Amino acid sequence: MAYIELNHVTFSYPDCTQPAIKNLSLTIEKGQFVVLFGSSGSGKSTLLRLLKKEIQPHGKLSGDIFINGVHFGETTDKSKKIGFVFQDPENQVVADDVLHELVFGLENSGLSTNEMRSRVAEMVHFFGAESLLPRKIHELSGGKKQQINLASVLLMQPDILILDEPTAQLDPVSSRELLDMLKRLNEEFGMTIILAEHRLEEVFTLADKIVMVEKGKILVEGDPRGVLTQVWNSPNHAYVPRIPALFFRMNGYGSVPLTVKEGRNWVLTTSFEMNREERRLAEDTQAKVSIRAKNIVFRYDKKSDAILKDLNFMLEKGEFYALLGGNGSGKSTFLKVIAGLFKPESGKVLLDEKPLKKYINDEITRKIGYLPQNPKLFFIQDTVEKEIKDTMGKWNISNLEEVENLLTELGIVHQASSHPYDLSGGELQKAALACLLLRKPEILLLDEPTKGLDPISKEILAKILLKLKSEGMTILISTHDVEFAAQYATKCGMMFQGNITSEDVPRNFFKGNFFYTTMIQRVFRDMSNSSVISLEEVSPPCVTNWPKADFTLSGYFGGFSINLYLAGCLFGFELRACGNRNFILFYPV
């Protein structure tokens, strides 16, 4: 029998017409590393919470769940051996400071003081979190809170570790460190790990099994290479990470590469064509500055170190600027200073060359739209529909068709009657964004806007933002999503130790970096095409003149139309799938 087994599980939330989980069956072996992926609201978080008895959602549950051969309804101590890290770190924090947060679970388990000290010392050293121990939780960035939550769970030494989008608020370096640690826990200690994630570039390389969930059902499951091949040849190909996507895009044959090493080895055997078009500002807007920050210094209190240190910044009108940097580097704080929510200790912010402090609050909120990192802070009404109506009333918005179109484009029309806190992380992000976009501010400040969004939702968000940019809106985002910034931003900047240390167009900004760069750039590093940063820049060689075939063989297999050609010494292969045609020529060695 499998270590974890779900048999025909169905779950429905109260007052919902459709179940969140529908007749789902899944088996997980002891020591497996399993990754769940799928669209926002597909049921991943619900499925994970069903496995932890203490946090099971309220609703109607049918079917059977077994943990190590024991029916879930009969478990007592078994559930305590399941550690759970929430999608939103705020949902897991119980103490005011870091040290008390770490020992809270240990104290409630009745461990001796000596054992608690030993465990905490080991875990704090492992995370490198010594400097965080005296800090207050509310002072930490979202990413640091997530790291503390994970450390608190691991202190309980669980047999099963369940994580709901643990890297969503982590910078690339911290994300890599977290995934490396999960790999060690899985390989060295045999810990069973179940991870739901939207940032798929690196997690699939760790997985023994990946599972795609859609509308509460398992769409496909199996080993990563096999599943990704199926997903690529389906309408859901946007979920395929960049390196295997490059392989499929180039009509690769053989084993599907997942890692940078495998990708580089395959690239050396393949020829490419490049399509490069740098994103730049329109000529007539280059000289116009929307926001200018001069010598900004900010600290949360007089006794603490400065978060922003003599910071200078300029945001041009019509620009799409992506601000990157480590957790706690000051990105969110800087956005709040620009939005007028925090007042700097010294220095000044200019909006359209006029000091921000000379604007009244209503003028600032009309010109600047700000979406916080935690979108829950955005909502004051008990349903999405009421929040939207409240927004329409405040800003004199009467075009219902425009509102309907925006909600449809974001894919949240069906959630209008839902309480904001009942939405998934991605759905909540989109609902908050809808309320903000309805106001049509001149400047849009977005703090981690892709957090919780699946790949398709990111493409929709990018389409909306690029349309707004083309209409003259100025956009500034802080993000850990390197791939999103590289693909869509016109300029990127790096925040480090309270200042912006570098900025440039994406191709120059990401070139040569180890962590703050794209997967495609890592693959092509030190090659003739080393400046490539996105999948869209790479195309298969254009074959314009096929030789007349001496022999042709056609057939249909597994949903694919296949044609084979033999023309002299050349062998041609034509594949048609999902309406696409691809050609490959193999030349004799």
Buried (B, 14 or more C-beta within 10 A) or exposed (E): EBBBBBEEBBBBBEEEEEBBBBBBEBBBBEBBBBBBBBBBBBBBBBBBBBBBBEBBBEBEBEBEBBBBEEEBEEBEEBBBBBBBBBBBBBEBBEBEBBBEBBBBBBEEEEBEEEEBEEBBEEBBEEBEBEEBBEBEBEBBBBBBBBBBBBBBBBBBEBBBBBBBBBBBBBBBBBBBBBBEBBBEBBEEEEBBBBBBBBBBBBBBBBBBBBBBBBBBBBBBBBEBBEBBBBBBBBEBBBBBBBBBBBBBBBBBEEEBBBBBEBBBEBBEEBEBEEEEEEBEBEEEBEEBBBBBBBEBBBBBEEEEEBBBBEBEBBBBBBBBBBBBBBBBBBBBBBBBBBBBEBEBEEBEBBBBEEEBEEBEEEBBBBBBBBBBBBBBEBBEBEBBBBBBBBBBEEBEBEEEEEBEEBBEBBBBEEBBEBEBEBBBBBBBBBBBBBBBBBBBBBBBBBBBBBBBBBBBBBBBBBEBBBEBBEEEBBBBBBBBBBBBBBBBBBBBBBBBBBBBEEBEBBBBBBBEBEEBBBBBBBBBBEEEBEBBBBBEBBEBEEEEEEEEBEEEEEEEEEEEEBBBBBBEEBBBBBBBBEEEEBBBBEEEE
